[in-house]
Amino acid sequence: MMTKTMDGWFFLRPGFSSFQIRPETQPGLLFGTREQKKRDYLIGEIEGACYGRAGYKAVVFGDYGRGKTHLSMNLKFKSAHEGLGVVPIYLKCSAYTAKEPFSTLFGQFLRELNLNDVRRVTIEYFKLVADGKARPIREIVHLEDVALAIENGLQLPNDNVVRDTMRWLGGEKVNMTLVAAQLKDRLTDSREFGAVMRGLTHMYREVDGKVLLYFLDEAERLENITHIDTFAAWTAAFRELTEVEGLGLIMFIGALTRNALPTILLSEEIIRRVGVANYVEFQNPGRDDIRDFLIELLETLVRKGPVPEIHRPAMSAEALGEDVPEGLAEATGGDVERLRYYPFEPDAFEDFVEQIAAGDLTGKPSEALIRLTKAATTAMRKDRKTIDAKIVDDIGQEGF
């Protein structure tokens, strides 16, 4: 007995095993006109900031399950694919405690940098300094310990020393006697973290002409920082980071309204540095948006003809085939309309769109993909090659 698989049963393109889209493995795919417009707006802002080798700062917020993680990874993919003057870095906030030190987050900022790339940039920068073409790093960071660590620790061929230096610069307690005997045990102050980032971003700008651009996902977890002194330290650290001209920082937050953002990001000193206009709301889709999202998704994942032009750069050459398999033509009876909505029957597709758009909890891309998967597996259990209106109705009756 042959095992059923969703990709074989529903004629999915090579590289796809289900109708779920994973941002980690398919960051180049972003479906829906509304999503693409928001993405293109942010890409334009990132590009505009690059003209002055400055980093774009923004807070992007919207409902949970709205697709912010996929947007953040798509922005990383897109900025690299279009050759923008940035070093794009994605990271996700941890589950912070009330008294979590800022070094927990800042250490992530540094660990996500490529070790060999940091070494290369540092070596090239100090060659420029030696030739009188760049300023000494002390004049950039204004803190002797930070300058010593960068100059003595990041140029060495020993990976372990460079790694330990990056850990120390990120706020960990590390034995740094091999780098400089007089260094303090660890960095803890917001000014010190700001100095580290000024030094690193300055070197990348001077050597590569690029800015470091961080996509900070699930930043709603900043709200967990509730201890008074710790909250003040985090706010001061964010103030320092948002003042670094060559640092790009886009924070993605699950929040229903602007007022529900983490308190740190609503403080006047942070809003002023990020800019009121750079607090960008990612609104839930309407019925037409959901419909467009699903049609585009199905055209891309199912072998029903050409891949939409906008998604071709993110697809493998093998997945770009335009042939319609014989089994798919048979399942849709050679009907163009049935092929367009496959794996749904046309009436079932319209019912499905209505079902997704109907409720506050359902009207999100994530919920659409979950229900599509449930409908597809139900059809497979019933040995049906298409999803009919009865299956859609049964799925709609489940859960809440």
C-alpha positions in Angstrom: 0.0 0.0 0.0 1.5 3.3 -1.1 1.7 6.0 1.6 -0.2 9.2 0.9 1.7 12.4 1.0 0.2 15.9 0.6 2.7 17.0 -2.0 2.0 14.0 -4.2 -1.8 14.0 -3.6 -2.3 17.7 -4.4 0.5 18.0 -7.1 2.6 20.5 -5.1 5.8 21.9 -6.7 9.2 20.5 -5.7 10.4 21.9 -2.4 6.9 22.0 -0.8 5.5 19.1 1.3 2.3 20.8 2.5 0.3 24.1 2.3 2.1 25.5 5.3 4.6 28.2 4.6 7.6 28.3 7.0 9.4 31.6 7.2 12.6 29.8 8.2 12.7 27.7 5.1 10.8 29.9 2.6 11.6 33.5 3.6 11.4 34.7 0.0 7.7 34.1 -0.3 5.2 36.7 1.0 1.6 36.3 -0.3 -1.0 38.9 -0.7 -1.1 42.4 -2.1 -1.5 44.1 1.3 1.5 42.3 2.7 3.6 43.1 -0.3 2.7 46.8 -0.2 3.7 46.9 3.5 6.9 45.1 2.7 7.7 47.3 -0.2 7.1 50.4 2.0 9.5 49.2 4.6 12.1 48.2 1.9 11.8 51.7 0.5 12.5 53.2 4.0 15.5 50.9 4.5 16.9 51.8 1.1 16.3 55.5 1.7 18.2 55.4 5.0 21.0 53.6 3.2 21.6 56.6 0.9 23.2 58.4 3.9 24.6 55.1 5.3 22.1 55.5 8.2 20.1 52.8 9.8 16.3 52.8 9.6 14.6 52.5 12.9 11.0 51.3 13.2 8.4 49.5 15.3 6.0 47.3 13.3 3.0 46.0 15.3 -0.1 44.1 14.7 -2.3 41.2 15.8 -0.8 37.9 16.9 -0.7 35.5 14.0 -0.9 38.3 11.5 2.4 37.3 9.8 5.0 39.6 11.3 7.6 36.8 11.6 7.2 36.0 8.0 7.4 39.7 7.1 10.6 40.2 9.1 12.3 37.2 7.4 11.0 38.3 4.0 12.5 41.7 4.6 15.8 40.1 5.4 15.6 38.0 2.2 14.5 41.0 0.1 17.1 43.4 1.4 19.9 40.9 0.6 18.4 39.9 -2.8 18.1 43.5 -3.9 21.7 44.3 -2.8 20.8 47.1 -0.4 23.6 48.6 1.7 22.8 46.6 4.8 24.0 43.5 6.7 20.5 42.0 7.5 20.3 40.0 10.8 17.2 38.3 12.2 16.9 37.5 15.9 14.0 36.7 18.2 13.5 38.0 21.7 13.9 35.5 24.6 11.3 35.0 27.4 12.7 37.7 29.7 12.2 37.9 33.4 11.3 41.0 35.4 15.0 41.6 36.3 16.6 40.4 33.1 19.8 42.2 32.4 20.0 44.0 29.0 23.1 42.0 28.2 20.7 39.0 27.5 19.4 40.8 24.4 22.6 42.7 23.5 24.6 39.5 23.6 22.2 38.1 20.9 23.0 41.2 18.8 26.6 40.3 18.7 26.3 36.5 18.5 24.3 36.8 15.3 27.2 38.5 13.6 29.5 36.2 11.5 32.8 35.8 13.4 35.0 35.7 10.3 33.2 38.7 8.9 33.7 40.7 12.0 37.4 39.8 12.0 37.8 40.8 8.3 36.1 44.1 8.8 38.1 44.9 11.9 41.4 44.1 10.2 40.5 46.2 7.1 39.4 49.1 9.3 42.7 49.2 11.2 44.6 49.2 7.9 42.6 52.3 7.0 43.5 53.8 10.4 47.2 53.1 9.8 47.0 54.7 6.4 45.4 57.8 7.9 42.1 57.1 6.0 40.0 56.4 9.1 39.7 57.7 12.6 41.1 55.8 15.6 38.4 53.6 17.1 38.9 55.4 20.5 37.5 58.6 18.9 34.4 56.7 17.9 33.6 54.7 21.0 34.9 57.2 23.6 35.5 54.3 26.1 39.0 52.9 26.6 38.0 49.4 27.5 35.8 49.0 24.5 38.4 50.4 22.2 41.1 48.1 23.6 38.8 45.0 23.2 38.0 45.8 19.6 41.5 46.7 18.6 43.3 43.9 20.4 40.7 41.1 20.4 38.9 41.2 17.1 41.9 41.0 14.7 43.5 37.9 16.1 43.6 34.6 14.0 42.5 32.6 17.1 38.7 32.0 16.7 38.3 31.4 20.5 39.8 34.7 21.4 37.7 36.6 18.9 34.6 34.7 20.1 35.4 35.5 23.7 35.9 39.2 22.8 32.5 39.3 21.2 31.0 37.6 24.3 32.6 40.2 26.5 31.5 43.1 24.3 28.0 41.6 24.5 28.0 41.9 28.3 29.2 38.4 29.4 31.7 37.9 32.1 34.8 36.6 30.3 38.5 36.3 31.2 40.1 38.8 28.9 43.7 38.7 30.1 44.9 37.5 26.6 43.4 40.6 25.1 44.3 43.3 27.6 45.1 42.8 31.3 43.4 45.9 32.5 39.9 45.3 31.1 37.0 45.3 33.6 35.2 42.0 34.3 32.2 42.8 32.1 30.2 45.5 30.5 26.9 46.4 32.2 26.1 50.1 31.5 24.0 51.4 28.7 26.8 53.8 27.6 29.1 50.8 27.2 26.6 48.9 25.1 26.1 52.0 23.0 29.9 52.4 22.6 30.2 48.8 21.4 27.5 49.3 18.7 29.0 52.6 17.6 32.3 50.9 17.1 31.0 47.9 15.2 28.6 49.9 13.0 31.3 52.5 12.2 33.7 49.9 11.0 31.1 48.2 8.8 30.2 51.6 7.3 33.8 52.5 6.6 35.0 49.2 5.3 31.9 47.8 3.4 29.8 50.9 3.1 27.0 49.0 4.8 24.9 49.4 8.0 24.0 46.6 10.4 20.2 46.0 10.2 18.5 44.0 12.9 15.1 42.5 12.6 14.0 42.0 16.2 11.1 39.6 16.3 8.6 39.0 19.1 9.7 42.3 20.8 6.4 42.3 22.8 8.4 40.3 25.3 10.1 43.6 26.4 6.9 44.1 28.4 8.2 41.4 30.8 10.8 43.8 32.1 8.9 45.2 35.1 11.5 45.7 37.9 11.9 49.5 38.3 15.7 49.6 38.1 15.9 47.0 35.4 13.3 48.8 33.4 15.2 52.1 33.7 18.4 50.3 32.5 16.7 48.8 29.5 15.1 52.1 28.5 18.5 53.8 28.8 20.1 51.1 26.7 17.4 51.4 24.0 18.0 55.1 24.0 21.7 54.5 23.3 21.0 52.1 20.5 18.4 54.3 18.8 21.0 57.1 18.8 23.5 55.0 16.8 23.2 56.4 13.3 24.7 53.5 11.5 22.5 50.9 13.2 19.2 49.7 11.6 16.7 48.3 14.1 13.1 47.2 13.1 11.1 45.7 16.0 8.1 43.4 15.3 5.5 43.3 18.1 2.3 41.4 18.7 -0.1 44.2 19.8 -3.7 44.9 18.9 -3.2 48.7 19.2 -0.4 51.2 19.6 -1.3 51.7 23.2 -0.6 48.0 23.8 3.0 48.3 22.8 5.7 47.5 25.5 6.0 50.5 27.8 9.7 50.9 27.0 8.8 51.7 23.4 6.1 54.2 24.4 8.5 56.3 26.5 8.8 59.8 25.0 12.6 59.5 24.6 12.3 56.4 22.5 9.4 57.6 20.4 11.3 60.8 19.6 14.4 58.9 18.4 12.5 56.3 16.4 10.1 58.8 15.0 6.3 58.8 15.4 5.9 58.1 11.6 8.0 55.0 12.0 5.5 53.2 14.3 3.9 51.1 11.6 0.7 49.2 12.1 0.3 45.9 10.3 -3.5 45.6 10.1 -5.6 42.4 9.7 -6.7 41.6 6.2 -10.2 42.0 4.8 -12.2 39.6 2.8 -10.6 40.6 -0.6 -7.1 40.5 1.0 -7.7 36.9 2.2 -9.0 35.9 -1.2 -6.0 37.4 -3.0 -3.6 35.8 -0.4 -5.1 32.3 -1.0 -5.2 32.5 -4.8 -1.6 33.6 -5.0 -0.5 31.0 -2.5 -2.2 28.2 -4.5 -0.8 29.4 -7.8 2.7 29.3 -6.3 2.5 26.0 -4.4 0.5 23.9 -6.9 1.7 22.8 -10.4 -1.2 24.6 -12.1 0.9 26.7 -14.6 3.4 29.6 -14.3 4.6 30.7 -10.9 3.5 34.3 -10.2 6.2 36.6 -11.4 6.7 38.2 -8.0 7.6 34.9 -6.5 9.9 33.5 -9.2 13.2 34.8 -7.6 12.4 32.8 -4.4 11.7 29.5 -6.2 14.2 26.8 -7.3 14.6 26.2 -11.0 13.0 22.8 -10.6 9.9 24.4 -9.0 9.3 26.8 -11.9 7.9 24.3 -14.3 4.7 25.4 -16.0 3.2 22.0 -16.9 -0.1 20.9 -15.5 0.2 17.2 -14.4 -2.2 14.8 -16.1 -3.7 13.8 -12.7 -4.4 17.4 -11.9 -6.1 18.0 -15.3 -8.2 14.9 -14.6 -9.1 16.0 -11.1 -10.4 19.3 -12.4 -12.0 17.9 -15.5 -10.0 20.3 -17.7 -12.1 23.2 -16.4 -10.1 26.4 -16.2 -12.1 27.8 -13.2 -11.7 24.6 -11.2 -8.0 24.6 -11.9 -7.8 28.2 -10.7 -9.2 27.4 -7.2 -7.7 23.9 -6.9 -7.5 22.1 -4.4 -10.9 23.7 -3.6 -13.9 23.4 -5.8 -14.9 27.0 -6.8 -17.9 27.2 -4.5 -15.9 25.6 -1.6 -13.2 28.2 -2.1 -15.7 31.1 -1.7 -17.1 29.5 1.4 -13.6 29.1 2.8 -12.8 32.7 2.2 -16.0 33.8 4.0 -15.3 31.4 6.9 -11.8 32.9 7.4 -13.0 36.5 7.1 -16.0 36.0 9.4 -14.4 36.1 12.9 -11.9 38.1 14.9 -9.9 35.1 15.7 -9.9 33.6 12.2 -9.2 36.5 9.9 -5.4 36.0 9.7 -3.0 34.3 7.3 -1.9 31.9 10.0 -5.4 30.7 10.6 -6.1 30.4 6.9 -3.1 28.1 6.5 -4.1 26.0 9.5 -7.6 25.5 8.2 -6.4 24.9 4.6 -4.1 22.1 6.0 -7.0 20.6 7.9 -9.3 20.7 4.9 -6.6 19.1 2.7 -5.9 16.2 5.2 -9.7 15.6 5.5 -10.0 15.3 1.7 -7.1 12.9 1.7 -8.7 10.7 4.4 -11.9 10.6 2.2 -9.8 9.8 -0.9 -10.9 13.0 -2.6 -8.6 15.0 -4.9 -10.5 18.2 -4.2 -11.9 20.0 -1.2 -15.7 20.4 -1.5 -18.1 22.7 0.4 -19.0 19.9 2.9 -15.4 19.6 4.0 -15.1 23.4 4.4 -18.3 23.5 6.4 -17.2 20.6 8.7 -13.9 22.4 9.4 -15.7 25.6 10.2 -17.8 23.8 12.8 -14.7 22.6 14.7 -12.9 24.5 17.5 -14.6 27.5 19.1 
